[in-house]
Amino acid sequence: MIIKILVISAFALMIIIVGMVGLRRTKSFSDFFLGGGKIGPWMTAFTYGAAYFSAVLFIGFAGKIGWDFGLSGLWIALGNSLIGVLGVWWIMGNRIKNMSVEYQVHTMPEYFEKRYESRGFRLYSSLTIFIFFIPYSAAVFIGLSYLFQITFGIDYTLALFFMGLFTATYIVLGGYKSMTMIDVIFGIIMAVGASVLFTDTLQSAGGWNTIVEKLSAIKPQLVEWIGPPGLWPLFCLVFLTSVAPFAMPQLVQKFYAIRDKRAIRLGMIASTLFSVLISGTAYFTGATARLFLRPDNAPSAFENGKPIFDALMPELLTNIVSPSLSVLMLLLILSASMSTLAALVLISSSSVAKDIYAGFIRKDVSDKHLTMLMRVSSAFFVFLSTLLAYLKPATIVAILGISWGAIGAAFLGPFFWGLLSKRMNRLGAIVSSVGGLGLCLVLYATGTPSPQAGTIGMIASLVINPVVSNIFPGRKRDG
């Protein structure tokens, strides 16, 4: 326990020091939000991957999906890597960078205003980002707090308070400059931790053949191509987590900040390999949870004999893996989560400071004032996220499904087609965004599980924009 405390203290001190360095190097809004727009391929690859995967993956998704779907959960890892990473970098990377230069924009709402000539669309998209990124951030905080609760035996609320305070301090100090500097370290920790976790899990379980035999003995469907819940739920999870990145603001931002086309090509390869390792390890480890965890040896992960899905992976990572590796696993989850939180906080605070305040309330705001407002907005966003995490309204998978589904449904049609086609117009963009988001929320409110509701809303958003734009053609803009 003492070693864990010392390692975590050193980890936290390192982050604060990097934040202080970032503070000294942050002279403008562009520095705070985009690192000056000159970030190299390796930094961008690490920061993209670390922002994509967090405690949400390792704790919420790996636990619940691994327990429910077994080895078929690896389809999600494959989709994330080939679609959510390789596909996004290949199809969108250079287009996003060129768009940010051509339109001179820093945020997705700014792009919507200029591409579709609609200030109202900018306001609407800014509010959507701020509102629906709160549950996403809350899901990360829930995962981290469960991890600290089980690892150190401290109260969930106390763990949540310290994580919120630490995150706010780290982000408010240095912004994107701090994040890219520390993400390289985070990425290395994640890669090493995932490699060790995969190897240790495979050995502890007796090898691949033994894992398959034992899971098959528990429930044969756990080792089949499609796990027990069935094809439709699995498809929705793959689609939601793999296609939403085409229009997730915190991931799109990485291409605003990257240096040039060559950096995008190199970053695409590095980021894809990183994704295969991280997501594959997470879902594989989650699928083995049934082999290691039982109510008698992991009581905090079960209630009345039934698994508490968000507590499965913290229990597995801290008490089942060898003690010498538990500290590394803790750093693995922390590294992934801190980067994701940083990305979410920056995007959400920019929607308030840059898009709402500077876009509608006071257009002549100074760069210094705008940067200060970003810091204040960041702290406020962290407060709201931790408050929601304290309430724990649902499982991590359900909460993330709401967030990713809503953001994907609102932005996928307007952003994806807006970049790829000159034919898309304002009416098509607005109808696809409002229609997709509305359908997602209605389905969720009427009892449809959040991954399914999000998937249907995203598909609707993708279909509606080209259909409406072609039926009601208007003046076209360059895409």
ZIMOGI-V619979 format. One record per pair of residues at least 4 apart in sequence whose C-alpha atoms are under 6 Angstrom apart, sorted by the first residue. I is the first residue (numbers start at 1). J is the second residue. D is the distance in whole Angstrom. If there is no record, write none. Layout:
BEGIN
i-><I I>
j-><J J>
d-><D D>
END
This chain:
BEGIN
i-><4 5 18 19 19 19 19 22 22 22 22 23 23 26 26 29 29 30 30 31 31 32 32 33 34 34 35 35 37 37 38 38 38 39 39 39 40 40 41 41 41 41 42 43 43 44 45 45 46 46 46 47 47 50 50 51 51 53 54 54 55 55 55 55 55 56 56 57 57 58 58 59 59 59 60 60 60 61 61 62 62 62 62 63 63 63 63 64 65 66 66 66 67 69 69 69 69 70 70 71 71 72 72 72 73 74 76 77 77 79 79 79 80 80 81 81 81 81 82 82 83 83 84 84 84 84 85 86 86 87 88 88 89 89 92 93 95 97 97 99 100 100 100 105 109 109 109 111 112 112 113 113 113 113 116 126 129 130 132 134 136 136 137 138 138 138 138 139 141 142 145 145 145 145 147 147 148 149 149 149 149 151 162 168 168 171 172 174 179 183 186 189 189 190 190 193 193 193 194 196 197 198 200 202 203 206 212 216 221 221 222 231 235 236 236 236 236 237 238 239 240 240 244 247 247 250 250 263 264 267 275 276 277 281 289 293 294 295 295 301 301 301 301 302 302 302 313 314 315 316 317 318 331 334 341 345 345 349 349 349 350 351 352 353 353 353 354 355 356 357 357 358 358 359 373 397 398 400 401 401 401 402 402 404 405 405 406 408 408 409 409 409 409 409 410 410 410 411 411 412 413 413 413 413 413 414 414 417 418 418 419 420 421 422 422 422 423 424 425 427 428 428 428 428 429 431 432 432 432 432 433 434 435 436 436 436 439 440 440 440 441 443 443 444 444 444 448 450 460 464 465 468 469>
j-><327 9 178 170 173 174 178 26 174 177 178 173 174 31 32 33 371 34 36 35 36 175 176 176 176 257 176 177 257 258 257 258 259 257 258 259 258 259 45 263 266 267 267 180 184 48 267 271 50 184 187 51 183 336 339 339 340 57 336 337 59 140 143 333 337 60 140 61 62 62 282 63 143 313 310 396 397 65 397 66 282 283 286 286 309 312 313 309 69 70 286 287 287 73 222 227 228 222 287 223 287 225 226 227 283 283 238 279 280 83 238 242 84 242 85 272 275 276 86 87 87 242 88 242 243 245 272 90 272 91 92 246 93 268 96 255 99 255 256 103 104 105 256 110 122 125 126 115 116 122 117 118 119 122 426 351 133 348 403 385 400 403 385 385 386 388 389 396 145 389 149 156 159 160 151 314 152 153 154 155 156 318 166 172 379 175 375 178 183 187 335 193 332 194 332 197 328 332 278 200 201 281 204 207 207 210 216 220 227 228 227 235 239 240 451 452 455 451 242 243 244 455 408 411 412 343 347 267 268 271 279 280 281 285 293 298 298 299 302 307 308 311 312 306 307 308 317 318 319 320 321 326 335 338 345 349 378 374 377 378 354 355 356 357 373 374 358 359 360 361 362 362 363 363 377 401 450 404 405 450 451 406 450 408 409 454 437 412 458 436 437 457 458 461 433 436 437 415 433 416 417 432 461 462 465 418 429 421 424 479 479 479 479 477 478 479 476 469 469 431 432 465 468 469 465 435 436 461 464 465 461 438 439 457 460 461 457 453 454 457 445 448 453 448 450 453 453 454 464 468 469 472 473>
d-><6 6 6 6 5 5 5 6 4 5 5 5 4 5 6 6 5 5 5 4 5 5 5 5 6 5 5 5 4 6 6 6 4 6 5 5 6 6 6 4 6 5 6 6 6 6 5 5 6 6 5 6 5 5 6 5 4 6 4 4 5 5 5 6 5 5 5 5 6 5 5 6 6 5 5 5 6 5 6 5 6 5 4 5 6 6 5 5 5 5 4 4 6 6 6 4 6 4 5 5 6 5 6 5 6 6 5 5 5 5 6 6 5 5 5 6 5 6 5 6 4 6 6 4 6 6 6 6 6 6 5 6 5 5 6 6 6 5 5 6 5 5 6 6 5 6 6 6 6 6 5 5 5 5 5 5 6 5 5 5 5 6 6 5 6 6 5 5 6 5 6 6 5 5 6 5 6 5 5 6 5 6 6 6 5 5 5 5 6 6 5 6 6 6 5 6 6 6 6 6 6 6 6 5 6 6 6 4 5 6 5 6 6 6 6 5 6 6 6 5 6 5 5 6 5 5 6 6 6 6 6 5 6 6 6 6 6 5 6 6 5 5 5 5 4 5 6 6 6 5 6 5 6 6 6 6 6 6 5 5 5 5 5 5 6 6 5 5 5 5 6 5 5 6 6 6 6 6 5 5 5 6 5 6 6 4 6 5 6 5 5 5 4 6 4 6 5 6 6 6 6 6 5 4 6 5 5 6 6 5 5 6 5 6 5 5 6 5 6 6 6 4 5 5 5 6 6 5 5 5 6 6 6 4 5 5 6 5 5 5 6 5 5 5 6 6 6 6 6 6 6 6 5>
END
